[in-house]
Amino acid sequence: MIRRMAFQVIEKELFSFDFAMNKNLTKIGLIAAGLMNIGGVLIFSRAFTNLTINNTDPVVMSNFGLLMIIVWGLAYLGAATINTNIKWLVATFALEKLVYVAVWIIWLSQNSLPQLYSQDLFAGIFYSIYGVNDFVFMLFFGRVFLFQHSQE
């Protein structure tokens, strides 16, 4: 009971905007997240041929790392087809996005975006926006989790 009330307070304070987190909105958000992951990687990496993205962060953004971002996108698309409670799945998605946001912030603190733009426009845009994109979807996934948790 206390835990449920705590989640309701957190939900109210963190997400004070008033709209129904219905299944349709959740589905649309999951599809958008999937398309952003898949489309973003394929466009900005030029279908895995943009070596500047790989060389700029060879651990996280290797072609294998980029492929895994696409796999996460496929997972979001798959989750959009589930019509039952997916709160723990979206909690996992929120955690995954949190990791990417943290890595992006660390990357920004240790690297130069203007220098990257001078090497490759697409790589510059990619590294400028991927953390913001992941932050927005992290909030969305967190909102879905809190909403579904409060419905139990």
C-alpha positions in Angstrom: 0.0 0.0 0.0 2.7 2.4 1.0 4.8 1.4 -2.0 1.8 2.0 -4.3 1.2 5.5 -2.8 4.9 6.3 -3.2 4.8 5.4 -6.9 1.7 7.5 -7.4 3.4 10.5 -5.8 6.5 10.0 -7.9 4.3 9.7 -11.0 2.3 12.8 -10.2 5.4 14.9 -9.5 7.6 13.7 -12.4 4.9 13.6 -15.0 2.4 16.4 -14.0 1.1 16.7 -17.6 -2.4 15.4 -17.7 -3.1 12.9 -20.4 -4.2 9.3 -20.5 -1.3 6.9 -21.0 -3.5 4.6 -23.0 -2.5 1.5 -25.0 -2.6 3.4 -28.3 -0.2 6.1 -27.1 2.1 3.4 -25.7 2.0 1.6 -29.0 2.8 4.8 -30.9 5.6 5.6 -28.6 7.1 2.2 -28.9 6.9 2.3 -32.7 8.5 5.8 -32.7 11.3 4.6 -30.5 11.9 1.6 -32.8 11.9 3.6 -35.9 14.2 6.2 -34.4 16.7 3.5 -33.4 16.6 1.6 -36.7 16.3 4.7 -39.0 18.8 6.8 -37.1 21.5 4.1 -37.2 20.9 3.3 -40.9 20.8 6.9 -42.0 23.6 8.4 -40.0 25.9 5.4 -40.3 25.1 5.3 -44.0 24.2 1.7 -43.6 27.2 0.8 -41.5 29.8 2.5 -43.8 30.4 5.7 -41.9 33.7 5.0 -40.2 33.8 8.3 -38.4 30.9 7.2 -36.1 32.8 3.9 -35.4 36.2 5.6 -34.8 34.7 8.4 -32.6 33.6 5.9 -30.0 34.9 2.4 -31.0 33.5 0.6 -27.9 29.9 1.8 -28.0 29.4 2.8 -31.6 31.3 0.0 -33.4 29.3 -1.7 -36.2 28.4 -4.3 -33.6 27.2 -1.6 -31.2 25.2 0.0 -34.0 23.7 -3.3 -34.9 22.6 -3.8 -31.2 20.9 -0.4 -31.3 18.9 -1.7 -34.3 18.1 -4.9 -32.3 16.8 -2.8 -29.4 14.7 -0.9 -32.0 13.3 -4.3 -33.2 12.5 -5.1 -29.5 10.5 -1.8 -29.2 8.6 -2.7 -32.3 7.9 -6.2 -31.0 6.7 -4.7 -27.7 4.3 -2.5 -29.5 2.4 -5.6 -30.5 1.8 -6.8 -26.9 -1.6 -6.0 -25.6 -1.0 -6.9 -21.9 1.0 -5.3 -19.1 4.6 -4.6 -20.3 5.7 -2.6 -17.3 8.9 -4.6 -16.6 9.8 -4.7 -20.3 9.5 -0.9 -20.5 11.4 -0.6 -17.3 14.2 -2.5 -19.0 13.9 -0.2 -22.0 14.2 2.9 -19.6 17.3 1.4 -18.0 18.8 0.8 -21.4 18.2 4.3 -22.4 19.6 5.6 -19.1 22.9 3.8 -19.9 23.1 5.4 -23.4 22.3 8.8 -21.9 25.1 8.4 -19.3 27.6 7.3 -22.0 26.6 10.2 -24.2 27.1 12.7 -21.4 30.5 11.3 -20.6 31.4 11.3 -24.3 30.3 15.0 -24.6 32.5 15.9 -21.7 35.6 14.3 -23.2 35.2 15.2 -26.9 34.6 18.1 -29.3 31.4 18.2 -31.4 32.8 21.0 -33.7 35.8 18.9 -34.5 33.6 15.9 -35.2 31.4 18.1 -37.5 34.5 19.1 -39.4 35.3 15.4 -40.0 31.8 14.2 -41.0 28.4 16.1 -40.9 26.4 12.9 -40.4 28.6 11.8 -37.5 28.4 15.2 -36.0 24.6 15.2 -36.1 24.4 11.6 -34.8 26.6 12.4 -31.8 24.7 15.7 -31.2 21.2 14.1 -31.0 21.5 10.5 -29.9 21.6 11.3 -26.2 18.7 13.7 -26.4 16.7 11.2 -28.3 17.5 8.5 -25.8 16.7 10.9 -22.9 13.2 11.6 -24.3 12.5 7.9 -24.8 13.9 7.1 -21.4 11.3 9.5 -19.9 8.6 7.9 -22.1 9.4 4.4 -21.0 9.6 5.5 -17.4 6.2 7.1 -17.7 4.7 3.9 -19.2 6.2 1.9 -16.4 4.8 4.2 -13.7 1.4 4.3 -15.3 1.1 0.6 -15.6 2.5 0.1 -12.1 -0.2 2.5 -10.7 -2.9 0.5 -12.5 -2.3 -2.7 -10.5 
